[in-house]
């Protein structure tokens, strides 16, 4: 058996198989991860709440069930961290806000209950920005999460804590949620895989607005297969979510790399309109020839997403006003300025602006659907920037172009959000300085299986999924 650190960096699919076969106990697997957390988390600050005692009890119970011949489930013994916007019974759900510092959840969210039932061992909660607002993980409750590849850089957000914990071997898989890029930007900054599913693929129970479909929940993993494994558990219908897709999640666990010969690929460096740092686009372009080698027909093409930014800004602001207007009224002094700005923007919207945004949103879906009749997938940058200095709350410019608000620099993700099509962040390279760069792969509506199998084939050709940050390894002091 490999050493504890090497064990922590192995694919989740392999670790679960070892536990199921009883070649490795869940207790020993957890102990290795707890040691990794103790060694790394003080420097990265990815896990904001740790429940070592509860996790140990769960792992011990799982080993006893295995010894009795019981089926442990597909996530058997995998140490998992849950985003601190999601309720885990007995743990705080702070939402990164001092207003909820002591808010302990009484019940598990549906996703958490599904992970537990599948044998996952929940070790704690992952850090988030305040109310999940912004793609840089910092708050006044727990502080900032640092990028394990460069501790002076951002880990992204709002799923930055989970992505940073995952890439450094503190957990085997992690959940994320995504409105404007929160399950794509952090995996991109941390060289892991993140999937924003089709709305309804993963039910959201509870949900403040059960009809809201811009916010989705999805999996993160160090490999495509790991992300697919977690998706297989958390996906699947639930009658309490009226938008949930009536297809089981289990088949996603069997997704494998497919033959890409003849696959039609659209490559868009900038969606025809966005500023992108040259180092980002160049890293992806270095990886594109591998697709040609695999038999793909790669063509430069841009979908027409004009109007998408206006629609996103309006609908997002409306959501902030609906969720947080009372909080602004009663606790303005305890909110960060970007949250205040987004709430006030929502409160100032006119009926005409909301109607126009919904019309524009419909156009985004129809245009992307038509575009993906011509192509099997669209590839574009995940983020328009490299991981930025951790002291910067949000980039004020991209490739020399000023950004007016804290969400403008994320349009490579938020414009895709408005199409409602599934999108996957796949590690595809590094800059000469060692900073990760990922490619965003957009698939057809409801086509997660095809998207995952495409990504798995490209991942195999790239052969970089095992490249982890130096601090993840026991023999380094950096």
Secondary structure, DSSP 4 states (H G I P E B T S, - for coil): ---HHHHHTS-HHHHHHHHHTTSS-HHHHHHHHHHHHHHHHHHH--EEEE-HHHHHHHHHHHHHHHHTT----TTTT-EEEEETTS--TTSB--TT-GGGTT-B-SS--HHHHHHHHTT-EEEEEE--SGGG-SSS-EETTTEEPEETTEEEEE--SSSHHHHHHHHTTS-SEEEEEESSSTTTHHHHHHT-EEEEPPTTSB--SS-SSTT--S-EEEEEESSHHHHHHHHHHH-B--TTSTT--SS-SGGGGG------TT-EEEEESSTTT----HHHHHHHHHHHHHHHHTT-EEEE-----TTHHHHHHHHHHHHHHHHHHHHHHHHGGGS-HHHHHHHHHHHT--HHHHHHHHHHHHHHHHHHHHHHHH-SEEEEES-SSPPPBTT-SS-SEETTEE--STTGGGHHHHHHHTTT--EEEEEEEE-TT--EEEEEEE--TT-HHHHHHHHHHHHHHH--TT---GGGSTT---
